Amino acid sequence: MAFGERREAELWRRQAGLEALIPQTPEDIDRGDLNAALQMLDSLRDGTCFSPAASAVIAYVPDALGFVEEVDLPLPQPDFPERIEELTATA
């Protein structure tokens, strides 16, 4: 879908059988889980709940991933693990 290939994405989704993993009715959703998820999303929106190291990683990751011609998936840069270690190192 990221490439605008809706029909192909829908075909893949049906063939993968992902519907079995998705709750079919609201009764299948635990209200506590839903509230926790909403609280996490809210804290992600304002960004105040993260340590400086976590904020640095969150800012770095989107730029560190990219598509390569041989693979149809975004892959990290070769120095990704080392860079994450640098960003999360505590003195």
C-alpha positions as CSV (number, residue, x, y, z in Angstrom):
1,M,0.0,0.0,0.0
2,A,2.9,2.3,0.6
3,F,3.6,2.3,-3.2
4,G,-0.1,2.8,-4.1
5,E,-0.6,-0.9,-5.0
6,R,-3.9,-1.3,-3.2
7,R,-5.2,-4.4,-5.1
8,E,-1.9,-6.2,-4.6
9,A,-1.8,-5.3,-0.9
10,E,-5.4,-6.5,-0.4
11,L,-4.7,-9.8,-2.2
12,W,-1.6,-10.3,0.1
13,R,-3.6,-9.5,3.2
14,R,-6.3,-12.0,2.3
15,Q,-3.8,-14.7,1.5
16,A,-1.9,-14.1,4.7
17,G,-5.0,-14.7,6.8
18,L,-4.4,-11.7,9.0
19,E,-8.1,-11.4,9.8
20,A,-7.7,-14.2,12.3
21,L,-5.4,-12.0,14.3
22,I,-7.7,-9.0,14.4
23,P,-10.5,-8.9,17.0
24,Q,-13.8,-9.1,15.1
25,T,-16.1,-7.5,17.6
26,P,-15.7,-4.9,20.4
27,E,-16.4,-7.6,22.9
28,D,-13.0,-9.1,22.0
29,I,-11.2,-6.0,23.1
30,D,-10.3,-5.7,26.8
31,R,-11.2,-2.1,27.9
32,G,-8.1,-1.9,30.0
33,D,-5.9,-2.7,27.0
34,L,-7.7,-0.2,24.9
35,N,-7.3,2.5,27.6
36,A,-3.6,1.7,27.9
37,A,-3.1,1.9,24.1
38,L,-4.8,5.2,24.0
39,Q,-2.7,6.6,26.8
40,M,0.5,5.4,25.1
41,L,-0.6,7.0,21.8
42,D,-1.4,10.3,23.7
43,S,2.1,10.3,25.3
44,L,3.7,9.6,21.9
45,R,1.9,12.6,20.5
46,D,3.3,15.2,23.0
47,G,6.7,13.5,23.2
48,T,7.2,14.4,26.9
49,C,7.4,10.9,28.3
50,F,10.7,10.0,26.6
51,S,14.2,10.2,28.0
52,P,16.6,12.2,25.9
53,A,18.2,8.9,24.6
54,A,14.8,7.5,23.5
55,S,13.9,10.8,21.8
56,A,17.3,10.7,20.0
57,V,16.5,7.1,18.8
58,I,13.0,8.1,17.7
59,A,14.4,11.0,15.7
60,Y,17.2,8.9,14.2
61,V,15.4,5.7,13.0
62,P,13.2,7.2,10.2
63,D,16.3,8.6,8.5
64,A,18.4,5.5,9.1
65,L,16.0,3.2,7.1
66,G,15.9,3.2,3.4
67,F,14.9,1.0,0.4
68,V,17.5,-0.8,-1.6
69,E,16.9,-2.1,-5.1
70,E,17.6,-5.8,-4.3
71,V,15.1,-6.0,-1.4
72,D,11.6,-4.5,-1.4
73,L,11.8,-3.7,2.3
74,P,13.3,-0.7,4.2
75,L,16.6,-1.7,5.6
76,P,18.8,0.1,8.2
77,Q,22.1,1.6,7.4
78,P,25.2,-0.6,8.0
79,D,26.2,1.3,11.1
80,F,22.7,1.1,12.6
81,P,23.6,-1.0,15.7
82,E,26.6,1.1,16.6
83,R,24.6,4.4,16.1
84,I,21.8,3.1,18.4
85,E,24.4,2.2,21.0
86,E,25.9,5.7,20.8
87,L,22.5,7.3,21.1
88,T,21.5,5.2,24.1
89,A,24.8,5.2,25.9
90,T,24.7,6.6,29.4
91,A,27.7,8.2,31.1
